[in-house]
Amino acid sequence: MLRHTFCHIPGVGRTTESRLWTHGFTTWDSVVAHAHLPLSPSASLRVRRHVKRSLAELDGGNSRFFYDSLPPEEQWRLFAEFRHSAAYLDIETTGVSGMDRITTIALYDGRDIRCYVRGRNLDEFKSDIRSYGLLVTYNGKCFDVPFIQRALGIRIDVAHIDLRYVLRSLGYSGGLKGCEKQIGIDRGDLEGLDGYFAVILWNDFIRNRNERALETLLAYNVEDVVNLEALMIHAYNRKLGATPFGLSGRYPLPTSPQIPFKPDAATINRLRRAFW
C-alpha cells in the first residue's frame, strides 16, 4: 500500500490522493513516468520531487521517513513494505506507576521469539531492539514504549504502529484480549489471564522461587506478541479493503509458531483461588 500512497507528501491530503488515483496515478512509478499530473504546476513539481525522494528512502529502508510524514491514521500503510523488519512488542510490569519495574519483555518478528527477564537478561533488549525498523504494539505508544524508555534509560526511535488506534478505527474495542476474541483468537489454557494476573505470577516467582510461575508468565507474554501479528494482518487487510487496491496485496492470517513456554495449570489454579 505504501507505493500507492501520496498523502505523506506536504500539501497532499486524502482528496488529492484520491484524485491522483482516479486519473490513473496509482503508484509512485506512474507519477515518475508521466509528464502531466492532474494538479497545478507547483503542486505537480512538489509531488514529483517528493515521490522521487520516497523511492530513495524506501530503497534505503528508512521507515522513519514515512512514519514522520504520514498522518497518524494512515501509518498502517507502512506494514507491507516493512514487515520484514517488524517486531511485535509487549511488556509485563510490576504495576503502572512511575515507581514500577519491567518484569518481562517479549519480541516476535514473525520467525523468532525473544524473551527478556528482569534479573537475567533484560539488558540484552537494549541492543536487540536496534535490529528492527518497525514496532507493532497494542497501546504501546502510551504504555510499553514510554515505560521501556524510562525504565531502561534508552530511546526507541523507530516507526511504530499502535494497533489500539488502528483496531478502534475499524470498530474493535475491549482491549487486546477483547479484540482477539472478536476476530476468533482462542488463548486456550491462558484464557482469562490479564495484566493483573501477570503481576501475581511474577510475585509468586520472586517470593516462592516458582519457576513454573515464571514460565506461565512468559507463555502469557509471548502469546500477546504472537497474537499481535494476526491482529496486524487482519487490520491491514481490512484497511486495504477500503481502498481501490483491496483485491491485491492482502495477506493470509499467519500460522502461530510453537511457543517455547507452557502455562502451568496447577500454579494458575492455586493463584486464582488465592487472589480471585
Secondary structure, DSSP 4 states (H G I P E B T S, - for coil): -GGG--TTSTT--HHHHHHHHHTT--SHHHHHH-S--SS-HHHHHHHHHHHHHHHHHHHTT-HHHHHHHS-GGGGGGGHHHHGGGEEEEEEEES-SSTT--EEEEEEE-SS-EEEEETTTTGGGHHHHGGG-SEEEESSIIIIIHHHHHHHHT----SEEEEHHHHHHHTT--SHHHHHHHHTT---GGGTT--HHHHHHHHHHHHHH--HHHHHHHHHHHHHHHHHHHHHHHHHHHHHHHTSTTTTSS--PPPPPP--S----HHHHHHHHHHH-
